Amino acid sequence: MSWLVTGAGGMLGTDLVARLRAADVEVAACPRDVLDLRDASAVSAALLRHRPEVVVNCAAWTAVDDAEAHEEEALAVNGTAVRVLAEGCAAIGARLVQPSTDYVFDGKAGEPFAEDAPTAPVNAYGRTKLAGERAVLGYERGYVVRTAWLYGAHGRNFVATMARLAAERDTVDVVDDEVGQPTWTGDLADRIVLLGSSRAPAGIYHGTNAGRTSWYGLAREVFTLLGHDPDRVRPTTAGRFARPAPRPAFSVLGHDRWAAAGLAPMRDWRAALHAAWPALRGAQSGDPSLA
């Protein structure tokens, strides 16, 4: 089975390509400087040249706040380009796996959002990602994998930021009224490989680590792993940090679709963070905050 990964230079794309290659799977890694999804002719040419059986689109506009002022540009990447990619996959009969986001929901639930829960994005980023979902779900071999609160060894993320601030500040104020599921890109990459290699039905799957916590709870866990006093992390509210794009207050996703497809869901977020820690430290070996 051959794969093609767009956005292969990003945090998730890097881990996904590494796992595919470790399993001796043929993969065409296409970072943004090799394949710009906004170039429809380049997308078509890449698909025809490589003829992959599975395509994973890790390319995305991920600047949530910037999308508020540049929604049209974000939509070109997260929506229009995804539709073109889905059409190209249909032309060659390839499966298409589209990572998406918890931001397609309004964050007002009290229980985990099911895969078929109504969508109601509260910001431009969520609206553009929902457009991409709809493009993929219109294709009979399309998979949407919603994820949230990603961290990994190969990009900017909250875990790395907390590690840096632990070395720079005596105390750190962190939001405690937004709840979600910290998710390691390594675990998500494993699930995507499993999904793409399986006979699971097309549709929506939620790719987050299990359990739930707040940003404050995650920060305390990072401080603990660093050997610092977690009480140096102080709870605060999202209202203290005015940002252009509103965030969902509750981003916990349900995972029933995995079981229905006969596949195991992802492990608890804390177990995943502990498993990821050596890789996070290794990638940041020159950074004393993770040493």
N, C-alpha and C positions, 0 to 999 in steps of 0.2 A: 504494500500500500504506500503510495507516495503522497506527500503533503506539501502545501505551500503556505507560508506564514507571512502575512503583511505586518508592518510595524514591528519587524523582528528585532529592532535595536532597542525597543522599550523594555520596561521592567517585566511585564508578563511575556512578551515575545521572546526575550532572551532566555528565560527559564523554559519556555515551551520548546524552543529549538534545541536547547541543551538536552532535554529529556528525550526528544525524538531521536537525536543523534546517538545518545547513550544506548538506546534500544535498537540501534542499527536500522532506523527507519529513514528512507530517502526523503529529504526535506529541502525545499528551495526557500532559503531565508531571504526575505525582501524587506530590508529596512527602508525608512522613508526616503533616504537619498538615492535608493535604487528604484523604488516604485512609489510614485505619488498617486494615491487613489483618485485624485481629482482629474487625472489625465486618463480619460476613458480609453483612448487608443492604446496607451501603455498597459493598462490593465488587461485589455483583450489580448494584446501580444504576449504578455507574461503567462496568461492562462493557456494560450495555444502552444506556447513554447514548452512549458513544463507539463501540461496536461495532468495536474494533480487529481487524486481521488478525493482528497479532503483539503479544503481551504479554511484557514482560521484567520479572521480579520482582527488583528491586534492593533491596527492603526486607528487613531481616534483623535479628535479635539478634546483634550481633557482639562483645559484651563476653565474651570467652572465659573469663576467670577468674570473673566474676560468675555465669556459667551453672552453675558447679559448685554454688553454693548456691541457685540459682533455675532449676533445670532445667525445672520445669513451666512457668514463665513464658516461658523461651526456646523451649520446644517449641510453645507457643501461637503464636509468631511464625514460627519456622523450620519447623514441621511441620504443625500443624493448619490454620493460615491458608493455607499453600501448597496443602493438599488442597482447601480451599474455592475457592481461586483456580483450580485445575485444573478443578474441576467447572464453574465459571463459564465458563472458556474452552471447555470441551467443549460447553456449551449454545449458544455462538454460533459455534463452529467456528474459533476462533482458535488460532494456534500459541502455545505457552508456553515461554519460555526462562527457566530457573532457574539463576542463578549458585550454585555450591556451593563446596566447599573441599577442600584436601588433608587436612584433619583427619578425613575419613572413613576414612583409612588409619592403620595403627599405626606407620608410620615405621620398620619393621624390614627393609625390602628393601635389597638392594645395587644393584639396577638400577631404572630409572624404572618407576613404577607404570603399568601399562597401563590403558586405560579399563575393561576387564573384570576387573581384578584384584580379589580378594576384599576386601571392606571390613571394618574392625575398629577403629572409633574408640576412642581412649584417654581421651576426656574428654566431658563433657556437651555442649559445643558441637558436637562432631563427631557425637554421637548425634542431636541435634536436626536438624542439617543433613541427615543421612542419612535421617531420616524425611521431610523435604521432598523429597529425591531420589526416594524410593520413590513418593510421591504423584504426582510429575510423570511418572515412568516408567510409571506405570499408565495414562497418557493417551496415546493413539496419536499425538498431535501435540505431545508434550512433549520438550524438549531440556534436558539438564543440562550446564552448563559449569562444570567444577571449576577453581578458580583458587587462587592462593597468594601470600603475601608482597606484597600490593598496596600501591602508593604512587601518589599523584597530587597534583594541585594544589589539591584542594578538600576536604581532610580531614586528620585526624591520622594520621600514619604514620611508619614507621621512618626514612625518608629525611629528612623534615622534622625529626625529633627529633635525628638525627645532625648536621644543619646547625646546629641551635640549640646543641647541646652543644659543637660545634667553636668557637663564639664564647664559650662560658662556662667551659670547662675546658681545662687544659693537656693532659691525657690522658683517654682514654675507654676503659673496659674493655668489650669486646664478645664475645659468645658465638661460639666457633669450632667447636663440635661439633654444630651443627644446620645441615643443608645443604638448600638449596631453590632456588627460582627467583624472584628479584625480578621483579615484573610491573607494568608501567605500566598504569594504568586507561585511558589513551588507546588503547593497543594492544588491550587487551581489548575496549573499546567498538567498535573497528573490526571485530574478529572477530565480535562479536555481531551487528553490522549485516550483515556478510557472511553469517553463518549464517542469520539470520532472513529474509534476502532470497533465499536459495538454495533449491534443491530437495534439499538434503542430507537423508538419512534421519534420523528422530528418534532420540534416544538420548543417550549420554554423549560429551562432547568435553572435552578438557583445555585450558583457556585460560590457559596460562602462557607467559611468554617462555622461549626455549630456553636451554640451557646450565645451569650450576649454580654456586653459590658458597655460602659461609657468611655469617652475619650480619656477622662480622668482615670478610670479603672485600667485602661491600657497603659497610660503613662506610668502609673504606679508599678505595673508589672515590668515595664522596661527598666525603671530605676532599680527594682529588686534584682533583675538579671545582671545589671551593671555593678551590683554590690553597694548601691547607694541606699540611703534611708528613703523609703517611699513617702514618708511624711513631708519630704521636701516638695512634693506635688500637692498643690492646694486646689480645691474644687471651686469652680466659678460657673457662670451661666453664659449661654451663647449670646445673650443680649449685650454682654460686655465687649464683644468683638463684632463691630458693625462691618458687614461685608455686602458687596453688591448683590450677590445671589443668595436667596434664602435656602436653608438646608432643611431636609426632613428631620424632625425630632426623633422619629422612631424608624430605624432602618433594618429591622430584624426580618429575615426572609425564611420562609418554610421550605422544606426539602423533600416533599412527598413524591415528586416526580421521579427522583432517582430510584426509590424503592419500587415504584410502579414499573420501572424499566428493568428491574432486576440488577441495579447497580448500587454500590455502597455510597452513601453521602460522605461529606468531608468531616474530619474529626473536629473536636472542640478547639476553639480559638487559642486557648492557653497552651494546650498540648502542642499545637502547631507552632506557636511562637517559640516555645522552648526547643522544638526540633529545628526550627529555622535559625536559631541563634548562632551556631557555629558558622553557617554560611554568611550571615549578616556581618559577623565579626571579621571573617576572612576577606570579604569584599571591601571592608573598610579598614584594612590592616594598617593603613597609614594614618588613620584617624584615631587619636588617643581616646575619644569618647566611647569607642567600641572596642578598645584594646583590653 
